[in-house]
Amino acid sequence: MIAWFEDLEVTRFMALRFPPSIEMENEWLERMAKSQDDVVWVVEFEGRAVGATAIHQIDWMSGFGTTGTTLGDKSVWGEGLGREVMQLRSRYAFTQLPLRKLKSGYFDGNEASARAQAAAGYREVGRYRADRFIDGKWVDHIITEVLRDDWEKSSTKPTRARPEQRSV
């Protein structure tokens, strides 16, 4: 994972500006493993780790969590993996956890994240205007969410991946 965060193209649309050290990454992984309010998965493709996805800061009383996905291995970009991972994560949140809403967001210009979130049922609910400085300009932070009720009514439930190709 460290190598992913050293690639400016991978971190371009992330809040992360400086790559973490190995010690920092190990501390984060240990903290996530112990957390009662975070669920993190490694994304595998063809037998290798290519990214991660998570539901963070779960508010069990209010029934929501904040989601995020990183596909750090650029060789899988454009394969629809982000969409599939987000759909599977939503299915888990709404069928295995008592959550009623997932919150997320992306920075304007991150078309891959916008498409994947929309395909997973997320809808824009607001934006922080001129919130981040990316590629020499200030861009909006687009806030999204998917509600359990909307997810249940929609056709965004994941299509089955072929087991020989993908596992999440």
N, C-alpha and C positions, 0 to 999 in steps of 0.2 A: 504493500500500500504506500510505502514511503515514496517509491519512484513515481507513483501517480501524482503526488502532491508537489513534486519537483518540476512537473511539466506545466508551463504557463497556459497551454491550450486547455488542459484538463481543469485547472483552477480558475480560468478566466471568469466564469460566472458564479464562482463560489465566494463566500465572505472571507474565506481563508486567503491571506495575502502572503504569508511566509510559510514555507514547508516546515512541518513539525520534525523534531528530532526523533530518532528511534525510541529514546526514553519517553518522550511525550506521547508517541503513538502507543507504546506499550501501556502507559498509565491510562490513556483513554480507553483502550481495549479492556483493561482490568476493571475500570470504573463502570463500563457498559455491562460487563459480565455480572457485576454485583448489583446493578441497578434494579429497583422494583418499578421504575417509571420509564424505562426505555426497553425497546425490543429491537435488536439489530441482527441483520442477516448478511452473510457474505453471498454475493452473486457469483455463481459459477457458470461457465460456458465451456463446453467441450473439455471438461475436467480441470479447468484452471480458474482461479479467482480473477474476476474481471471488474468487480465493483462491490458496492455495499448499499443496502437500503435499510431504513429504520423508521420506527415510530418513536419519537422522543417526547420527553416532558409530559407523559400521560397524566392527565387529570382524571383520576378514577371517579371522583364524585360528580364532576360535570360531564364526563363521558367523551373527552376528546384528546387527541395527541397531535403533535406536529411531525410531519413526515419529510423525508429527504432521501435522495438517491444520488449516488456517484458511480458513474461508469468510468473508471480510471484507465482501462485498457482500450485505447482508441481503435484497436482492430475490430471491436464489436460495435462501434458507432454505426448508426444507420441500419441496424439489423432488426429493429423493433423490440430490442431487449428491455429498454427503459419502460416502454408501454406495458409489456408483459409483467415486469417486476412490480410496477405500480398497481396493476390490476390484481395481482396475487396478494400484494400487501393489503389492499382494500378488502379483498375477500377474507383474509385472515382477521383483520380488525373488526369486521362486521359479522363474522360467523363464529369466531373463536374468542373474541374479547367483547366486553359489554360497551363498546364505544359507539357513539351516535354520530360522531363527526371526525374527519381528518382535515387538518389545516396544512397548507403548504404555501409555496410561492416560487417565483423565478424572476430573474432580472430581464427586463425588456431586451430583446435581441437574442435570447436563448430559445430559438425556435424549436429545437429538439425537445426541451423540457416542456414548452408550451403545448406541443402536439401530444406528448406522452401523457401529460396531466389531463388534457381534454379527453383523450381516449380512455383514461381511467375514471372519468366521471367528475373530475375537478372542474369547478367553474370560478371565474374571476368574481371576487366580491369587493375588491378595492385595490388601491395602489398608493404607494408612497412615491410621490413625484420627485424626480431628480435625486434619488436616494443614494446611488452608488456611482463611483467614478470608474468606468470600464472603457478601455480602448480610446482614451482621450476625451470622453464626454460623460456627462451625468445622465444616468438612465433610471427609469422607474423600477421600483420593486413591486411586482404584481402579486397580489395576495389571492390565494385560491383556497377552496375547500370543497369537500364532498360530504354530503349528509347520507347517513345510512338509508333513510327513506328514499332519497333520489337514487342511490346505488341499487336498492332492491328493485326499483321500477325500471331501471335502465338496462340496456344491453351491454354494459361495460364489464360484465363478468368475464373473467379471462378465458380465452380459448386455450384448449389443452396444448401444451408444448409436447413435442415428441421427446420422450424420455431419453433417447439416445443423443439428443442434441443439447437439451437444456435442463438444468436443475437449479432451483433457487432455495 
